[in-house]
Amino acid sequence: MKIMASTLLVLVLCFLFTGLGCLSARQQATVSRGDPLRGAPPQAPENLRVPDGQTVLLKAHAKGVQIYDCMATAADPGKFDWSFKAPEADLTDENGQKIANHYGGPTWEANDGSKVIGEVLKKADAPRPGAVPWLLLKAKTNEGAGTFARVTYIQRVDTEGGVALSAGCDQAHVNTEARVDYKANYYFYAPQR
């Protein structure tokens, strides 16, 4: 038992300081298939799956808002609709501890200062009515040497809420902001080592 505890401590320290670098290729494969250290990839539609050779670095739960502005439509300036502006959410780990912020860009900024900015590659309708779509995003830029430094892909799944309001946007409310509650799970991927 003492040997197992010390081995686990070494793995945790390696994980915290170097990512998967301390693990053998076989151990890395185990982690990418669902070891509790990282989590298994989510069940997602085929078009939202990440390319082969990627492993889950982090799973985070988001709780926040999707922000919309009331604006005239481009096609008809006499008509008005809610236009997506940005997300604003806190990301937490499996223990409920805040680990990152999510905001316009879309950007994810970890507590350690590292950031990843993504761009949407694919969308899929959410299974829940009234939920924002599930997404596959690719990293455009990474900043810092921490949590998000190596992220290459991001999935947004398990969404709840966040869809633009269906009413309340008219000429009298132009430039009004609506903040719609949402929740989601985000999976962050990096190349396997």
C-alpha positions in Angstrom: 0.0 0.0 0.0 2.9 2.4 0.9 4.5 1.7 -2.5 1.3 2.3 -4.4 0.7 5.6 -2.5 4.3 6.8 -3.3 3.8 5.8 -7.0 0.6 7.8 -7.1 2.3 10.8 -5.5 5.0 10.7 -8.1 2.5 10.5 -10.9 0.5 13.4 -9.5 3.6 15.5 -9.1 4.7 14.7 -12.7 1.2 15.5 -14.0 1.1 18.8 -12.2 4.6 19.9 -13.3 5.0 18.4 -16.7 1.8 17.1 -18.1 2.0 13.5 -19.4 5.8 13.7 -19.8 6.5 11.4 -16.8 4.2 8.6 -18.1 5.3 5.9 -20.5 3.5 5.7 -23.9 1.4 2.8 -22.6 0.4 4.9 -19.5 -0.4 7.9 -21.8 -2.7 5.7 -23.9 -4.4 4.5 -20.7 -5.0 8.1 -19.6 -6.4 9.1 -23.0 -8.8 6.2 -22.9 -10.4 7.3 -19.6 -8.0 7.2 -16.6 -9.5 9.4 -13.9 -6.3 11.6 -14.1 -7.7 13.3 -17.3 -11.0 11.8 -18.3 -12.2 10.0 -21.3 -13.3 11.9 -24.5 -17.0 12.6 -24.4 -19.6 10.8 -26.5 -20.0 13.3 -29.3 -21.3 13.3 -32.9 -18.8 12.1 -35.5 -18.3 15.6 -36.9 -17.2 16.9 -33.4 -14.5 14.2 -32.8 -10.9 15.4 -32.6 -8.3 14.0 -35.0 -6.4 10.9 -34.0 -3.3 11.5 -32.0 -4.9 13.8 -29.5 -5.4 13.2 -25.8 -7.7 14.8 -23.2 -5.6 17.2 -21.1 -8.5 18.6 -19.1 -12.2 18.4 -18.6 -13.9 21.5 -17.1 -17.5 22.4 -16.3 -18.6 25.9 -17.3 -21.3 27.9 -15.7 -22.1 31.4 -16.9 -23.9 33.4 -19.5 -24.0 33.7 -23.3 -24.3 37.5 -24.0 -26.4 38.8 -26.9 -26.9 42.4 -28.2 -30.1 43.6 -29.8 -29.2 44.9 -33.3 -30.7 45.7 -36.7 -30.2 42.7 -39.1 -27.7 43.1 -41.9 -30.3 41.9 -44.5 -33.0 44.3 -43.4 -32.1 47.3 -41.2 -35.8 47.7 -40.3 -35.8 44.2 -38.6 -34.1 43.5 -35.3 -32.7 40.3 -33.7 -30.4 39.2 -30.9 -26.8 38.9 -32.1 -24.2 36.8 -30.2 -21.6 38.9 -28.5 -19.5 36.7 -26.2 -19.6 34.1 -23.5 -18.7 34.8 -19.9 -18.2 31.8 -17.6 -16.2 30.3 -14.8 -14.7 26.9 -15.4 -14.4 24.5 -12.5 -12.7 21.1 -12.1 -14.4 17.9 -10.8 -14.1 19.1 -7.3 -15.9 22.4 -8.0 -12.7 24.5 -7.7 -12.5 27.4 -10.2 -9.6 26.8 -12.6 -10.3 29.2 -15.5 -12.4 32.0 -17.1 -14.1 31.8 -20.5 -14.8 35.0 -22.4 -14.9 36.6 -25.9 -12.5 35.4 -28.5 -13.5 32.7 -27.7 -10.8 32.7 -25.0 -10.1 30.4 -22.1 -7.7 31.8 -19.5 -6.4 29.5 -16.7 -5.7 30.6 -13.2 -2.0 30.2 -14.0 -2.3 32.9 -16.7 -2.0 30.6 -19.7 -4.6 31.2 -22.5 -6.0 29.5 -25.6 -8.1 31.3 -28.2 -10.1 29.0 -30.4 -12.0 29.1 -33.7 -15.1 27.1 -34.4 -14.6 24.2 -36.9 -17.9 22.3 -36.5 -21.2 22.5 -34.8 -23.9 20.1 -33.9 -27.4 20.7 -32.5 -27.6 20.1 -28.8 -29.8 17.2 -27.7 -31.5 19.4 -25.1 -34.1 21.9 -26.4 -33.1 25.5 -25.7 -29.4 24.7 -25.4 -26.6 26.2 -27.4 -24.9 23.9 -30.0 -22.1 21.5 -29.2 -18.9 22.7 -30.8 -15.5 21.5 -32.0 -12.9 24.3 -31.9 -9.3 24.4 -33.0 -6.7 26.5 -31.1 -5.7 29.6 -33.1 -3.2 30.9 -30.5 -1.8 29.8 -27.1 -0.2 32.1 -24.5 1.8 31.3 -21.4 3.5 28.1 -20.2 0.7 26.7 -18.0 -2.5 24.7 -18.4 -3.6 25.8 -21.9 -0.1 26.1 -23.4 -0.3 22.9 -25.5 -4.1 22.8 -26.2 -4.8 22.1 -29.9 -8.6 21.3 -29.8 -11.6 22.1 -27.6 -15.0 20.4 -27.5 -18.1 22.0 -25.9 -20.7 19.4 -25.1 -23.5 18.7 -22.6 -24.9 22.2 -23.0 -27.8 23.5 -21.1 -29.5 26.9 -21.9 -27.7 29.8 -23.5 -29.9 30.2 -26.6 -30.8 33.8 -27.6 -34.1 35.1 -26.5 -37.0 34.8 -29.0 -38.5 38.2 -28.2 -37.7 41.6 -26.7 -35.5 42.9 -29.5 -37.0 45.7 -31.5 -36.1 49.3 -32.4 -36.9 50.5 -28.9 -34.3 48.1 -27.5 -31.4 48.5 -30.0 -28.0 48.0 -28.2 -29.7 46.3 -25.2 -27.7 43.4 -23.9 -29.3 40.1 -22.8 -27.4 37.6 -20.6 -28.7 34.1 -20.9 -27.6 31.5 -18.4 -25.8 28.4 -19.7 -23.8 25.4 -18.6 -21.5 23.2 -20.6 -18.6 20.8 -20.3 -15.4 21.6 -22.1 -12.7 19.1 -23.1 -9.2 20.4 -23.9 -6.9 18.3 -26.0 -3.2 18.2 -26.9 -1.1 16.0 -29.0 -0.1 12.7 -27.4 3.5 12.5 -26.4 
